[in-house]
């Protein structure tokens, strides 16, 4: 029995020893393979930076407004007896657009105007009689009061008739008519929208930190979604004198010529305030920058002993425009930087520059 146990222990020792030895042999061979393995070389795309002019901008958003715009309505109640315009037409300043029934007021006006010559003649006659001491001062004052009162009544009736007419306060284009002939209007009923669109305005806000960079007459570029391929030029015409203490923003207004009539009020617009050009700046594609919680990094390729390696460099990114980034510090003109393939890189990684146009922006967006 003891002999059998010894044999079993010997067999178990041999088996365990074989497994341990095999594992040690395998680990040794793997270490030898890794030690003799050639250094990995990662393909990347790259570009050489060069200094160029950069036009900084201040980006803002806002809504298009007309030069003048108003929704016309009636001051008095009444029935419409005349409409002198159609929807969507252009009208001139002081052009009659709509009038309410004023037959009663016009009749009263005619009655007052008919009595006016007699009242004037009586007043003039009483003036002559008073100069001859034929009548008292009270009689002259009564005659003058009657005459002046009748004149005031006539002007009041003319004003009432004028208030029953709706005229264009300025020249422009009317929108869709909201009333019809014979309709009874209450005071304040909206009749039509009138807008002067010869010059449009854009109102937007900028941070108070940028106040020193903007001024009256400064050029801005405006883009609207309705015309993605068209850029409109404008100029700053007004700057709010006070900063909103709650938001820290200041309102700015710009004028935009609208000769082609493309811009409409209410359009959402993006504005770029053009600042003075800065010379000899470094501009690189946004794909070259790795944005992390610790900052922005760029891999710069340098050659050592005939081998190209990538070195991680911290940069300070400034304004971004489309796919371009204005780099404020970290790299200089002539540096070769990595554009793509940074995911597998680390400091002093061996790289191989290849040609690849996968990052090139297509001239036309492909359809799905």
C-alpha positions as CSV (number, residue, x, y, z in Angstrom):
1,X,0.0,0.0,0.0
2,X,2.8,2.4,0.9
3,X,4.6,1.5,-2.3
4,X,1.5,2.3,-4.4
5,X,1.1,5.7,-2.7
6,X,4.7,6.6,-3.4
7,X,4.3,5.7,-7.1
8,X,1.2,7.9,-7.3
9,X,2.9,10.8,-5.6
10,X,5.9,10.5,-8.0
11,X,3.5,10.5,-11.0
12,X,1.7,13.6,-9.7
13,X,5.0,15.4,-9.1
14,X,6.2,14.6,-12.6
15,X,2.9,15.8,-14.2
16,X,2.9,19.1,-12.2
17,X,6.5,19.6,-12.9
18,X,6.0,19.2,-16.6
19,X,3.2,21.8,-16.7
20,X,5.2,24.3,-14.7
21,X,8.3,23.7,-16.8
22,X,6.3,24.1,-20.0
23,X,4.8,27.4,-18.9
24,X,8.2,28.7,-17.9
25,X,9.6,27.6,-21.3
26,X,6.7,29.4,-23.1
27,X,7.1,32.6,-21.2
28,X,10.9,32.6,-21.9
29,X,10.2,32.1,-25.7
30,X,7.6,34.9,-25.7
31,X,10.0,37.3,-24.0
32,X,12.7,36.4,-26.5
33,X,10.3,37.0,-29.4
34,X,9.1,40.3,-28.0
35,X,12.7,41.4,-27.4
36,X,13.8,40.6,-30.9
37,X,10.5,41.9,-32.5
38,X,11.1,44.9,-34.8
39,X,9.7,48.2,-33.5
40,X,6.1,48.8,-34.8
41,X,5.7,51.5,-37.4
42,X,2.3,53.2,-37.7
43,X,1.1,54.8,-40.9
44,X,-0.1,58.5,-40.6
45,X,-1.0,61.3,-42.9
46,X,0.8,64.6,-42.3
47,X,1.3,68.1,-43.5
48,X,3.9,70.8,-43.1
49,X,2.6,74.0,-41.4
50,X,3.3,77.4,-42.9
51,X,2.5,80.9,-41.8
52,X,-0.5,82.6,-43.4
53,X,-2.8,85.6,-42.9
54,X,-5.8,85.0,-40.6
55,X,-8.9,87.2,-40.5
56,X,-10.4,86.8,-37.0
57,X,-14.1,87.2,-36.6
58,X,-16.7,87.4,-33.8
59,X,-19.5,85.0,-34.4
60,X,-23.0,85.9,-33.5
61,X,-26.6,84.9,-34.3
62,X,-29.8,87.0,-34.6
63,X,-33.0,87.6,-36.6
64,X,-33.6,89.7,-39.6
65,X,-35.8,92.8,-39.1
66,X,-37.2,95.2,-41.7
67,X,-36.1,98.8,-41.9
68,X,-39.6,99.7,-40.9
69,X,-42.5,97.4,-40.2
70,X,-46.0,97.8,-38.8
71,X,-49.3,95.9,-38.7
72,X,-52.0,98.4,-39.9
73,X,-55.3,98.6,-38.0
74,X,-58.3,100.9,-37.7
75,X,-58.6,103.4,-34.9
76,X,-62.4,103.5,-35.1
77,X,-65.2,101.0,-35.6
78,X,-67.1,100.9,-38.8
79,X,-68.0,99.1,-42.0
80,X,-65.4,98.9,-44.9
81,X,-66.7,100.6,-48.0
82,X,-63.5,100.8,-50.0
83,X,-60.3,98.7,-50.3
84,X,-57.6,100.2,-52.5
85,X,-54.9,97.6,-52.4
86,X,-54.3,93.9,-53.1
87,X,-52.2,91.4,-51.1
88,X,-48.4,91.5,-51.8
89,X,-48.3,94.8,-53.8
90,X,-46.0,97.7,-53.2
91,X,-47.5,100.9,-51.9
92,X,-46.3,104.5,-51.5
93,X,-46.2,106.7,-48.4
94,X,-49.6,108.2,-47.6
95,X,-51.4,106.0,-50.1
96,X,-55.0,105.3,-49.2
97,X,-55.4,101.6,-48.5
98,X,-58.8,101.3,-46.9
99,X,-61.7,103.5,-45.8
100,X,-64.7,103.0,-43.5
101,X,-68.2,104.2,-44.1
102,X,-68.2,108.0,-43.1
103,X,-71.3,109.2,-44.9
104,X,-72.7,110.7,-41.7
105,X,-69.5,112.5,-40.9
106,X,-69.2,113.9,-44.4
107,X,-72.8,115.1,-44.3
108,X,-72.2,116.9,-41.0
109,X,-69.0,118.4,-42.5
110,X,-70.9,119.8,-45.5
111,X,-73.5,121.3,-43.1
112,X,-70.8,123.0,-41.0
113,X,-69.0,124.2,-44.1
114,X,-72.3,125.7,-45.5
115,X,-72.8,127.7,-42.3
116,X,-69.2,128.9,-42.1
117,X,-69.4,131.8,-44.7
118,X,-72.4,133.3,-42.8
119,X,-70.7,133.0,-39.5
120,X,-67.5,134.6,-40.9
121,X,-69.5,137.5,-42.5
122,X,-71.4,138.1,-39.2
123,X,-68.1,138.2,-37.2
124,X,-66.6,140.7,-39.7
125,X,-69.7,142.8,-39.7
126,X,-69.8,142.9,-35.9
127,X,-66.1,144.0,-35.9
128,X,-67.0,147.0,-38.1
129,X,-70.0,147.8,-35.9
130,X,-67.9,147.6,-32.7
131,X,-65.4,150.0,-34.1
132,X,-68.3,152.5,-34.6
133,X,-69.5,151.8,-31.1
134,X,-72.8,150.5,-32.5
135,X,-72.7,147.2,-30.5
136,X,-71.3,146.0,-27.2
137,X,-68.2,144.0,-26.7
138,X,-70.2,141.0,-25.5
139,X,-72.0,140.8,-28.9
140,X,-68.7,140.9,-30.8
141,X,-67.3,138.1,-28.5
142,X,-70.4,136.0,-29.1
143,X,-70.1,136.4,-32.8
144,X,-66.4,135.5,-32.7
145,X,-67.0,132.5,-30.5
146,X,-69.7,131.2,-32.9
147,X,-67.4,131.6,-35.8
148,X,-64.3,130.0,-34.1
149,X,-66.4,127.1,-32.8
150,X,-67.8,126.4,-36.2
151,X,-64.2,126.3,-37.6
152,X,-63.2,123.9,-34.9
153,X,-66.2,121.7,-35.6
154,X,-65.2,121.5,-39.3
155,X,-61.6,120.6,-38.4
156,X,-62.9,117.9,-35.9
157,X,-65.1,116.4,-38.6
158,X,-62.2,116.4,-41.1
159,X,-60.1,114.6,-38.5
160,X,-62.8,112.0,-37.8
161,X,-63.1,111.3,-41.5
162,X,-59.3,111.0,-41.8
163,X,-59.2,108.6,-38.9
164,X,-61.7,106.4,-40.7
165,X,-59.2,106.1,-43.5
166,X,-56.2,103.8,-43.3
167,X,-53.1,105.1,-45.2
168,X,-49.6,103.8,-45.6
169,X,-47.3,105.6,-43.1
170,X,-44.3,104.8,-45.3
171,X,-43.6,103.2,-48.6
172,X,-43.1,99.4,-48.8
173,X,-44.7,96.1,-49.5
174,X,-47.9,94.9,-47.9
175,X,-48.5,91.3,-47.0
176,X,-51.7,89.3,-47.0
177,X,-54.9,91.2,-46.5
178,X,-57.0,90.1,-43.5
179,X,-60.2,92.0,-44.2
180,X,-62.9,92.1,-46.9
181,X,-65.2,94.7,-48.4
182,X,-68.4,95.2,-46.3
183,X,-66.8,93.7,-43.2
184,X,-67.4,95.5,-39.8
185,X,-64.2,96.4,-38.1
186,X,-63.6,96.8,-34.4
187,X,-60.9,99.2,-33.3
188,X,-57.5,97.5,-33.4
189,X,-58.5,94.8,-35.9
190,X,-55.4,93.8,-37.9
191,X,-55.8,94.7,-41.6
192,X,-52.4,94.0,-43.2
193,X,-48.7,93.9,-42.5
194,X,-46.6,96.7,-44.1
195,X,-42.8,96.5,-44.3
196,X,-40.1,98.6,-45.8
197,X,-37.6,96.0,-47.0
198,X,-35.2,98.2,-49.0
199,X,-32.7,97.9,-46.1
200,X,-32.9,95.1,-43.6
201,X,-31.5,95.1,-40.1
202,X,-29.9,92.4,-38.0
203,X,-30.0,92.6,-34.3
204,X,-27.6,90.4,-32.3
205,X,-25.7,90.2,-29.1
206,X,-22.0,90.0,-28.4
207,X,-20.2,89.3,-25.0
208,X,-19.0,92.4,-23.2
209,X,-15.4,91.2,-23.5
210,X,-15.6,91.9,-27.2
211,X,-16.9,95.5,-26.9
212,X,-13.4,96.9,-27.6
213,X,-13.3,94.9,-30.9
214,X,-16.5,96.4,-32.5
215,X,-17.2,99.8,-33.8
216,X,-19.8,101.7,-35.9
217,X,-19.3,101.1,-39.6
218,X,-17.6,97.8,-39.1
219,X,-18.1,95.2,-41.9
220,X,-20.0,92.0,-41.1
221,X,-20.9,88.9,-43.2
222,X,-24.3,87.4,-42.9
223,X,-25.5,83.9,-43.8
224,X,-29.1,82.7,-43.8
225,X,-30.3,79.1,-44.2
226,X,-32.6,80.0,-47.1
227,X,-29.6,80.9,-49.3
228,X,-26.7,78.7,-48.2
229,X,-24.5,79.7,-51.1
230,X,-25.0,83.4,-50.7
231,X,-23.2,85.7,-48.3
232,X,-24.7,89.1,-47.5
233,X,-22.6,92.1,-46.6
234,X,-23.6,94.5,-43.9
235,X,-22.3,97.2,-41.6
236,X,-22.8,97.9,-37.9
237,X,-25.1,101.0,-37.5
238,X,-25.8,101.0,-33.8
239,X,-24.4,99.7,-30.5
240,X,-26.5,99.6,-27.3
241,X,-25.0,102.0,-24.8
242,X,-25.6,99.7,-21.8
243,X,-24.6,96.1,-21.1
244,X,-27.2,93.7,-19.8
245,X,-26.1,93.1,-16.2
246,X,-27.8,89.8,-16.1
247,X,-26.3,88.2,-19.2
248,X,-23.2,90.3,-19.7
249,X,-24.2,90.8,-23.4
250,X,-24.6,94.0,-25.4
251,X,-27.0,94.4,-28.3
252,X,-25.7,95.4,-31.7
253,X,-27.6,96.4,-34.9
254,X,-26.4,96.1,-38.5
255,X,-27.9,97.3,-41.7
256,X,-28.0,95.0,-44.8
257,X,-28.8,96.2,-48.3
258,X,-31.7,94.2,-49.7
259,X,-31.7,95.2,-53.3
260,X,-32.6,91.8,-54.6
261,X,-35.4,91.4,-52.0
262,X,-34.0,88.0,-50.9
263,X,-34.1,88.8,-47.2
264,X,-37.3,88.6,-45.2
265,X,-38.0,89.7,-41.7
266,X,-37.9,86.9,-39.1
267,X,-35.2,85.0,-40.9
268,X,-32.6,83.4,-38.6
269,X,-29.1,84.6,-39.5
270,X,-25.5,84.0,-38.5
271,X,-23.2,87.0,-38.5
272,X,-19.4,87.2,-38.6
273,X,-18.0,90.5,-37.5
274,X,-14.8,91.0,-39.5
275,X,-11.7,92.0,-37.4
276,X,-8.4,93.3,-38.7
277,X,-6.2,90.8,-40.5
278,X,-3.4,89.1,-38.4
279,X,-0.2,88.3,-40.3
280,X,2.0,85.1,-40.1
281,X,-0.4,82.9,-38.2
282,X,-0.5,79.1,-38.0
283,X,-3.7,77.5,-39.2
284,X,-4.2,73.7,-39.2
285,X,-7.1,71.3,-39.9
286,X,-9.2,70.6,-36.9
287,X,-8.6,66.8,-37.4
288,X,-4.9,67.3,-36.4
289,X,-5.8,68.3,-32.8
290,X,-6.7,65.8,-30.1
291,X,-9.1,67.5,-27.7
292,X,-8.8,66.0,-24.2
293,X,-9.7,66.9,-20.6
294,X,-6.1,68.0,-20.1
295,X,-6.0,70.3,-23.1
296,X,-5.3,70.2,-26.8
297,X,-2.5,68.1,-28.3
298,X,-0.8,67.8,-31.7
299,X,1.7,65.2,-32.8
300,X,4.8,66.7,-34.4
301,X,6.9,64.5,-36.6
302,X,10.7,64.7,-36.1
303,X,13.5,62.6,-37.5
304,X,16.1,61.0,-35.3
305,X,18.8,58.6,-36.7
306,X,16.9,58.4,-40.0
307,X,13.7,57.3,-38.3
308,X,10.6,59.4,-38.2
309,X,8.9,59.6,-34.8
310,X,5.9,61.4,-33.4
311,X,6.2,63.8,-30.4
312,X,3.1,64.9,-28.5
313,X,3.0,68.7,-28.2
314,X,0.5,70.8,-26.2
315,X,-1.0,73.6,-28.2
316,X,-3.4,76.5,-27.6
317,X,-6.3,76.5,-30.1
318,X,-8.0,79.8,-30.9
319,X,-10.8,80.6,-33.2
320,X,-12.3,77.8,-35.3
321,X,-13.8,78.3,-38.8
322,X,-15.2,75.3,-40.6
323,X,-12.4,72.7,-40.5
324,X,-9.6,75.2,-39.8
325,X,-8.2,76.1,-36.4
326,X,-6.1,79.1,-35.5
327,X,-3.3,77.9,-33.3
328,X,-2.0,80.5,-30.9
329,X,1.0,78.6,-29.5
330,X,2.7,75.2,-29.4
331,X,3.8,74.8,-33.0
332,X,5.6,77.0,-35.5
333,X,5.9,77.4,-39.3
334,X,7.7,74.4,-40.9
335,X,6.6,71.8,-38.4
336,X,5.3,68.5,-39.8
337,X,2.2,67.5,-38.0
338,X,0.1,64.4,-38.0
339,X,-3.4,64.8,-39.6
340,X,-4.8,61.3,-39.0
341,X,-3.8,58.1,-37.3
342,X,-3.2,59.7,-33.9
343,X,-5.3,57.1,-32.0
344,X,-2.4,54.5,-31.9
345,X,0.4,57.0,-31.3
346,X,2.3,57.9,-28.1
347,X,5.4,59.9,-27.5
348,X,8.4,58.9,-29.7
349,X,6.3,56.3,-31.7
350,X,7.8,55.3,-35.0
351,X,5.6,56.6,-37.9
352,X,5.4,56.3,-41.6
353,X,3.9,59.1,-43.6
354,X,1.4,57.9,-46.3
355,X,-0.8,59.6,-48.8
356,X,-4.5,59.4,-48.0
357,X,-7.3,61.8,-49.1
358,X,-9.9,60.4,-46.8
359,X,-10.0,63.6,-44.8
360,X,-10.4,65.8,-47.9
361,X,-13.7,67.7,-47.9
362,X,-15.7,66.7,-51.0
363,X,-16.9,69.4,-53.4
364,X,-20.4,68.1,-53.1
365,X,-22.0,66.2,-50.2
366,X,-22.8,62.7,-51.3
367,X,-26.5,61.7,-51.2
368,X,-27.6,58.9,-49.0
